[in-house]
């Protein structure tokens, strides 16, 4: 009797919780990528190429069959990659690259003039403090 009442209370709490979840508490869905299906197809073609090469190495395929199938998959892959690039360019996904930020000047020892790729507390040449 105690077990059934505790089960009923757990079920009731779960139902009440799910009924009162507000929509604003649910995270927004991830935006749909216009190239998602093409990316999945590209991954499948790469997997098919790996499987094809494995079957050829094991001896399941003749040289002619391997080459013919490989060329067909490579052509299909090239078409899919071309579509991905076309969709990316038309969707404005090709964002202009920001100019590279200039790297800070290399630290130089004030005592001996040695240059180092990163800041150091003490000079690696003369051993004096870099400050």
Z-matrix of the N, CA and C atoms (Angstrom, degrees):
N
C 1 1.437
C 2 1.529 1 110.42
N 3 1.323 2 116.82 1 -40.52
C 4 1.451 3 121.16 2 179.44
C 5 1.539 4 109.64 3 -67.65
N 6 1.318 5 116.06 4 -36.13
C 7 1.462 6 121.00 5 -179.38
C 8 1.524 7 110.79 6 -65.75
N 9 1.301 8 117.61 7 -44.43
C 10 1.467 9 120.21 8 -178.69
C 11 1.526 10 111.11 9 -68.25
N 12 1.320 11 118.59 10 -36.57
C 13 1.461 12 119.01 11 178.56
C 14 1.521 13 111.34 12 -69.02
N 15 1.325 14 117.77 13 -34.11
C 16 1.461 15 119.75 14 177.72
C 17 1.533 16 110.10 15 -71.83
N 18 1.324 17 117.09 16 -36.64
C 19 1.463 18 120.53 17 177.44
C 20 1.526 19 109.76 18 -65.81
N 21 1.308 20 116.33 19 -42.68
C 22 1.468 21 120.49 20 179.17
C 23 1.523 22 110.37 21 -63.55
N 24 1.324 23 117.36 22 -39.89
C 25 1.460 24 119.42 23 179.90
C 26 1.529 25 111.22 24 -67.84
N 27 1.316 26 117.79 25 -37.08
C 28 1.467 27 120.99 26 177.71
C 29 1.532 28 109.84 27 -66.26
N 30 1.312 29 117.48 28 -44.56
C 31 1.465 30 121.37 29 178.60
C 32 1.522 31 110.04 30 -63.20
N 33 1.309 32 117.65 31 -42.61
C 34 1.461 33 120.93 32 179.42
C 35 1.524 34 110.73 33 -63.66
N 36 1.314 35 117.46 34 -42.86
C 37 1.462 36 120.68 35 179.16
C 38 1.526 37 110.65 36 -63.49
N 39 1.309 38 116.82 37 -39.88
C 40 1.466 39 120.80 38 178.80
C 41 1.515 40 111.19 39 -64.48
N 42 1.323 41 116.76 40 -44.64
C 43 1.469 42 120.84 41 179.34
C 44 1.527 43 110.40 42 -63.76
N 45 1.299 44 117.33 43 -44.74
C 46 1.468 45 120.72 44 -179.73
C 47 1.531 46 109.93 45 -63.79
N 48 1.308 47 117.00 46 -41.47
C 49 1.461 48 120.18 47 179.52
C 50 1.519 49 111.08 48 -62.38
N 51 1.341 50 116.73 49 -45.77
C 52 1.466 51 119.48 50 -178.22
C 53 1.519 52 111.98 51 -69.49
N 54 1.312 53 118.95 52 -29.10
C 55 1.466 54 120.81 53 178.71
C 56 1.522 55 112.25 54 -74.23
N 57 1.312 56 117.33 55 -28.59
C 58 1.456 57 119.87 56 -175.45
C 59 1.530 58 113.81 57 -103.55
N 60 1.322 59 117.70 58 13.11
C 61 1.457 60 119.85 59 174.58
C 62 1.528 61 106.64 60 -72.40
N 63 1.285 62 115.13 61 124.10
C 64 1.463 63 119.28 62 -178.49
C 65 1.518 64 109.80 63 -82.07
N 66 1.324 65 116.29 64 149.63
C 67 1.454 66 120.87 65 -179.71
C 68 1.524 67 111.74 66 -63.87
N 69 1.335 68 116.57 67 -31.89
C 70 1.457 69 117.47 68 -179.74
C 71 1.529 70 111.76 69 -72.61
N 72 1.327 71 117.98 70 -15.40
C 73 1.452 72 121.62 71 177.04
C 74 1.533 73 112.36 72 -81.00
N 75 1.326 74 116.07 73 -17.15
C 76 1.454 75 120.51 74 -179.62
C 77 1.521 76 108.17 75 -85.10
N 78 1.326 77 118.14 76 131.24
C 79 1.470 78 119.80 77 -178.36
C 80 1.531 79 110.35 78 -66.47
N 81 1.324 80 116.42 79 150.02
C 82 1.468 81 119.16 80 179.75
C 83 1.523 82 110.36 81 -68.19
N 84 1.326 83 117.23 82 150.59
C 85 1.467 84 118.99 83 179.45
C 86 1.521 85 110.60 84 -69.53
N 87 1.312 86 115.08 85 154.06
C 88 1.452 87 119.62 86 178.35
C 89 1.524 88 109.07 87 -67.88
N 90 1.331 89 117.86 88 142.29
C 91 1.455 90 119.19 89 179.58
C 92 1.533 91 110.50 90 -65.08
N 93 1.320 92 114.88 91 143.58
C 94 1.456 93 120.38 92 -178.24
C 95 1.524 94 109.07 93 -80.11
N 96 1.295 95 115.95 94 127.15
C 97 1.463 96 121.50 95 179.51
C 98 1.523 97 109.01 96 -78.95
N 99 1.327 98 117.73 97 133.97
C 100 1.465 99 119.14 98 178.90
C 101 1.527 100 112.66 99 -69.92
N 102 1.314 101 117.17 100 -15.59
C 103 1.466 102 119.94 101 -178.78
C 104 1.525 103 112.40 102 -109.99
N 105 1.307 104 117.35 103 11.82
C 106 1.470 105 119.78 104 -175.14
C 107 1.525 106 111.69 105 -59.65
N 108 1.338 107 116.89 106 -48.04
C 109 1.464 108 119.09 107 -178.13
C 110 1.527 109 111.25 108 -65.79
N 111 1.337 110 116.45 109 -31.79
C 112 1.463 111 119.60 110 177.87
C 113 1.530 112 110.95 111 -71.47
N 114 1.327 113 116.05 112 -39.19
C 115 1.470 114 119.55 113 177.20
C 116 1.522 115 110.67 114 -63.34
N 117 1.331 116 116.89 115 -39.88
C 118 1.465 117 120.28 116 178.36
C 119 1.526 118 110.26 117 -64.94
N 120 1.342 119 116.30 118 -39.96
C 121 1.461 120 120.26 119 178.90
C 122 1.535 121 110.27 120 -65.46
N 123 1.331 122 116.79 121 -40.05
C 124 1.461 123 121.01 122 179.01
C 125 1.530 124 110.09 123 -62.08
N 126 1.323 125 116.70 124 -43.25
C 127 1.465 126 120.37 125 178.60
C 128 1.527 127 111.08 126 -63.44
N 129 1.339 128 117.00 127 -38.24
C 130 1.466 129 120.39 128 179.02
C 131 1.529 130 110.61 129 -66.37
N 132 1.321 131 117.24 130 -38.75
C 133 1.466 132 119.97 131 179.24
C 134 1.527 133 110.15 132 -66.09
N 135 1.335 134 116.95 133 -42.91
C 136 1.466 135 119.37 134 176.94
C 137 1.528 136 110.98 135 -59.55
N 138 1.309 137 116.56 136 -41.04
C 139 1.464 138 120.20 137 178.53
C 140 1.528 139 110.68 138 -64.72
N 141 1.332 140 116.58 139 -40.05
C 142 1.460 141 120.08 140 177.51
C 143 1.521 142 111.30 141 -63.60
N 144 1.322 143 117.00 142 -38.48
C 145 1.464 144 120.07 143 177.39
C 146 1.529 145 111.56 144 -64.37
N 147 1.335 146 116.33 145 -40.91
C 148 1.474 147 119.41 146 177.33
C 149 1.526 148 110.99 147 -63.55
N 150 1.342 149 116.18 148 -43.71
C 151 1.462 150 119.79 149 178.72
C 152 1.526 151 111.37 150 -63.37
N 153 1.322 152 115.78 151 -40.12
C 154 1.461 153 120.61 152 179.53
C 155 1.526 154 110.80 153 -61.92
N 156 1.328 155 115.43 154 -44.80
C 157 1.467 156 119.22 155 179.66
C 158 1.523 157 110.69 156 -64.17
N 159 1.331 158 117.53 157 -39.48
C 160 1.460 159 120.69 158 178.19
C 161 1.525 160 110.68 159 -62.24
N 162 1.334 161 116.76 160 -46.71
C 163 1.459 162 120.46 161 -178.44
C 164 1.528 163 111.03 162 -64.67
N 165 1.323 164 116.44 163 -34.23
C 166 1.469 165 119.61 164 177.14
C 167 1.532 166 110.71 165 -67.39
N 168 1.325 167 116.67 166 -44.20
C 169 1.469 168 120.30 167 -179.89
C 170 1.518 169 112.45 168 -64.65
N 171 1.344 170 115.76 169 -33.28
C 172 1.458 171 119.81 170 -179.89
C 173 1.526 172 110.54 171 -74.47
N 174 1.337 173 116.33 172 -22.82
C 175 1.456 174 119.65 173 178.25
C 176 1.513 175 113.58 174 104.44
N 177 1.312 176 118.16 175 13.43
C 178 1.453 177 120.86 176 -179.50
C 179 1.528 178 112.35 177 -80.23
N 180 1.344 179 117.15 178 -19.18
C 181 1.456 180 121.15 179 -177.93
C 182 1.516 181 111.01 180 -120.70
N 183 1.328 182 115.10 181 146.24
C 184 1.467 183 119.28 182 174.13
C 185 1.521 184 108.48 183 -79.07
N 186 1.332 185 116.12 184 166.41
C 187 1.462 186 120.29 185 179.45
C 188 1.522 187 111.47 186 -59.56
N 189 1.337 188 116.41 187 -43.31
C 190 1.467 189 120.49 188 -177.60
C 191 1.530 190 111.22 189 -65.00
N 192 1.321 191 116.83 190 -44.51
C 193 1.466 192 119.97 191 178.99
C 194 1.522 193 111.34 192 -64.09
N 195 1.319 194 115.60 193 -41.29
C 196 1.470 195 119.79 194 179.86
C 197 1.522 196 110.89 195 -61.84
N 198 1.335 197 116.69 196 -48.96
C 199 1.458 198 120.17 197 -178.37
C 200 1.524 199 111.68 198 -63.72
N 201 1.321 200 117.01 199 -41.78
C 202 1.466 201 121.18 200 -178.50
C 203 1.528 202 110.33 201 -64.57
N 204 1.310 203 117.65 202 -46.40
C 205 1.454 204 121.43 203 -179.53
C 206 1.518 205 110.66 204 -67.95
N 207 1.309 206 117.21 205 -39.54
C 208 1.463 207 121.74 206 -179.80
C 209 1.527 208 110.58 207 -62.69
N 210 1.325 209 116.91 208 -45.04
C 211 1.464 210 120.48 209 179.86
C 212 1.530 211 110.27 210 -64.06
N 213 1.311 212 117.17 211 -40.51
C 214 1.465 213 120.50 212 178.42
C 215 1.524 214 111.79 213 -62.29
N 216 1.333 215 116.94 214 -43.80
C 217 1.469 216 120.66 215 178.72
C 218 1.522 217 111.20 216 -66.93
N 219 1.337 218 117.11 217 -37.85
C 220 1.458 219 119.71 218 179.08
C 221 1.529 220 111.29 219 -66.16
N 222 1.333 221 117.37 220 -38.60
C 223 1.474 222 120.44 221 176.92
C 224 1.530 223 110.40 222 -64.39
N 225 1.317 224 115.78 223 -42.73
C 226 1.467 225 120.00 224 178.57
C 227 1.522 226 110.72 225 -63.49
N 228 1.326 227 116.36 226 -40.09
C 229 1.463 228 120.97 227 178.32
C 230 1.519 229 111.06 228 -64.05
N 231 1.316 230 116.65 229 -42.35
C 232 1.467 231 120.10 230 178.82
C 233 1.528 232 110.53 231 -62.52
N 234 1.330 233 117.42 232 -39.29
C 235 1.463 234 120.76 233 178.88
C 236 1.530 235 110.60 234 -65.32
N 237 1.324 236 116.99 235 -42.20
C 238 1.469 237 120.52 236 -179.56
C 239 1.523 238 110.15 237 -66.08
N 240 1.323 239 117.70 238 -42.60
C 241 1.470 240 120.33 239 179.13
C 242 1.531 241 109.76 240 -64.06
N 243 1.330 242 117.16 241 -38.69
C 244 1.461 243 120.41 242 176.38
C 245 1.516 244 112.12 243 -62.12
N 246 1.330 245 116.85 244 -41.37
C 247 1.464 246 120.46 245 177.47
C 248 1.522 247 111.02 246 -64.47
N 249 1.331 248 116.81 247 -40.44
C 250 1.472 249 120.17 248 178.88
C 251 1.520 250 110.05 249 -60.45
N 252 1.323 251 116.21 250 -45.18
C 253 1.466 252 119.74 251 179.75
C 254 1.521 253 111.35 252 -65.11
N 255 1.337 254 117.40 253 -40.02
C 256 1.460 255 120.75 254 179.93
C 257 1.526 256 111.31 255 -64.91
N 258 1.324 257 116.47 256 -42.87
C 259 1.462 258 119.86 257 179.34
C 260 1.520 259 110.45 258 -67.55
N 261 1.320 260 116.64 259 -39.27
C 262 1.464 261 120.18 260 -179.37
C 263 1.523 262 110.69 261 -64.38
N 264 1.328 263 117.33 262 -41.92
C 265 1.462 264 120.72 263 -179.57
C 266 1.520 265 110.54 264 -69.28
N 267 1.339 266 117.33 265 -42.57
C 268 1.467 267 119.85 266 -178.20
C 269 1.526 268 112.13 267 -70.83
N 270 1.329 269 117.15 268 -28.27
C 271 1.468 270 120.43 269 -179.93
C 272 1.521 271 111.91 270 -85.35
N 273 1.314 272 116.64 271 -0.04
C 274 1.463 273 119.59 272 179.94
C 275 1.510 274 112.90 273 78.42
N 276 1.333 275 116.14 274 17.99
C 277 1.464 276 119.11 275 -179.09
C 278 1.525 277 111.06 276 -75.42
N 279 1.329 278 116.58 277 -16.39
C 280 1.463 279 118.88 278 178.28
C 281 1.515 280 108.03 279 -81.78
N 282 1.287 281 115.66 280 86.28
C 283 1.461 282 121.72 281 -177.72
C 284 1.517 283 109.27 282 -81.82
N 285 1.319 284 116.48 283 141.42
C 286 1.463 285 117.34 284 177.78
C 287 1.515 286 110.10 285 -65.63
N 288 1.296 287 114.90 286 141.08
C 289 1.460 288 119.43 287 -178.50
C 290 1.521 289 109.59 288 -76.47
N 291 1.296 290 114.77 289 138.41
C 292 1.457 291 120.27 290 177.30
C 293 1.527 292 107.97 291 -74.47
N 294 1.315 293 116.21 292 145.24
C 295 1.461 294 117.13 293 178.26
C 296 1.518 295 110.51 294 -62.08
N 297 1.312 296 114.95 295 141.56
C 298 1.457 297 120.27 296 -178.05
C 299 1.532 298 109.67 297 -64.97
N 300 1.319 299 114.59 298 134.00
C 301 1.462 300 119.11 299 178.28
C 302 1.524 301 108.53 300 -70.34
N 303 1.307 302 115.03 301 141.33
C 304 1.462 303 118.76 302 179.84
C 305 1.518 304 109.63 303 -70.27
N 306 1.297 305 114.66 304 136.66
C 307 1.451 306 120.13 305 178.98
C 308 1.526 307 108.90 306 -71.61
N 309 1.311 308 116.93 307 143.56
C 310 1.459 309 118.31 308 177.52
C 311 1.525 310 109.58 309 -63.30
N 312 1.307 311 116.99 310 151.65
C 313 1.467 312 118.79 311 -178.66
C 314 1.528 313 110.57 312 -61.88
N 315 1.311 314 114.36 313 147.29
C 316 1.460 315 120.14 314 -179.75
C 317 1.521 316 109.72 315 -65.13
N 318 1.330 317 117.20 316 137.67
C 319 1.463 318 119.62 317 178.55
C 320 1.536 319 111.19 318 -62.31
N 321 1.309 320 114.72 319 136.64
C 322 1.467 321 121.24 320 -179.66
C 323 1.526 322 108.17 321 -121.91
N 324 1.315 323 115.86 322 135.38
C 325 1.464 324 120.83 323 177.87
C 326 1.528 325 108.90 324 -69.17
N 327 1.352 326 117.99 325 127.00
C 328 1.457 327 119.50 326 -179.73
C 329 1.536 328 112.86 327 -71.59
N 330 1.320 329 116.69 328 -13.93
C 331 1.461 330 119.69 329 -176.48
C 332 1.532 331 112.82 330 -93.83
N 333 1.355 332 115.88 331 -48.34
C 334 1.464 333 118.41 332 -175.75
C 335 1.524 334 113.16 333 -112.45
N 336 1.351 335 117.97 334 -10.58
C 337 1.459 336 121.47 335 177.62
C 338 1.517 337 114.60 336 82.54
N 339 1.319 338 119.18 337 11.14
C 340 1.463 339 121.91 338 179.23
C 341 1.525 340 109.62 339 -71.24
N 342 1.349 341 116.79 340 140.45
C 343 1.466 342 122.29 341 179.13
C 344 1.516 343 109.68 342 -102.53
N 345 1.356 344 115.78 343 144.87
C 346 1.456 345 121.63 344 -178.92
C 347 1.526 346 109.48 345 -132.91
N 348 1.329 347 117.87 346 149.86
C 349 1.468 348 120.61 347 -177.66
C 350 1.531 349 113.98 348 -71.44
N 351 1.314 350 117.84 349 -23.76
C 352 1.466 351 120.29 350 179.50
C 353 1.527 352 109.04 351 -138.75
N 354 1.331 353 116.84 352 159.57
C 355 1.464 354 119.88 353 -179.59
C 356 1.528 355 111.03 354 -63.43
N 357 1.328 356 115.13 355 142.07
C 358 1.458 357 121.55 356 179.45
C 359 1.524 358 109.14 357 -135.12
N 360 1.326 359 116.46 358 155.61
C 361 1.455 360 120.27 359 178.05
C 362 1.525 361 111.06 360 -78.19
N 363 1.339 362 115.23 361 -36.95
C 364 1.457 363 119.96 362 -178.43
C 365 1.521 364 108.71 363 -128.10
N 366 1.301 365 116.24 364 148.04
C 367 1.463 366 122.66 365 -179.90
C 368 1.523 367 109.48 366 -68.09
N 369 1.332 368 115.70 367 135.55
C 370 1.450 369 120.75 368 178.28
C 371 1.510 370 112.68 369 -77.22
N 372 1.331 371 117.33 370 -13.77
C 373 1.469 372 121.89 371 -179.51
C 374 1.523 373 112.05 372 -94.48
N 375 1.335 374 115.24 373 -56.65
C 376 1.470 375 118.69 374 -174.47
C 377 1.532 376 112.78 375 -100.99
N 378 1.336 377 117.90 376 -16.06
C 379 1.451 378 121.36 377 176.34
C 380 1.533 379 114.60 378 83.82
N 381 1.311 380 118.06 379 2.49
C 382 1.468 381 120.40 380 -179.45
C 383 1.522 382 109.56 381 -85.85
N 384 1.331 383 115.93 382 162.15
C 385 1.457 384 122.22 383 -178.61
C 386 1.526 385 109.90 384 -64.68
N 387 1.334 386 116.85 385 138.55
C 388 1.462 387 121.51 386 -178.05
C 389 1.528 388 111.82 387 -80.58
N 390 1.318 389 119.01 388 -17.55
C 391 1.464 390 121.48 389 -175.61
C 392 1.499 391 111.87 390 -69.42
